[in-house]
């Protein structure tokens, strides 16, 4: 796909964002709401998503920001807040979150990594696309519907069988990729 140097404003970043309650499946249950929120944030604060996967309790994204713009924290805050406003209130809220007016849907922090070079970029794209297999949701990465892998397959960058992992036991152990 595309790549920009990560050591300049407008670089490329990998993110992992988790739900506060990792036992919930809010992100796939409300994937359309998440998609809508991300689209709206992108309209006001442009960025490209080169790879993304949405799992029940967390998501991974690879963003490229416009040249001269390194403000990923605002974009992330708007995505998390926008999604929280649209999801029905039924989550546990600690006293700390209540006192700060927080919903308690997301973990407060997220993992961010600045992509260093093309190999780092490729490794993170693979990690994103393989994540549903890693977590045992599917045997083949292309079988997970909430993934940008479908765009990569359509563009001829990846084969539909990329990331195939045949289950070797019911205990959740998997063979090699």
Secondary structure, 3 states (H helix, E strand, C coil): CCCCCCCCCCCEEEEEEEECCCCCCHHHHCHHHHHHHHHHHHHHCCEEEEEEEECCCEEEEEEEECCCCCCHHHHHHHHHHHHHHHCCCCCCCCHHHHHCCCCCCECCCCEEEECCCHHHHHHHHHHHHHHHHHCCCCCCHHHCCCECHHHHHHCCCCCCCCCCCCECCCCCCECCC
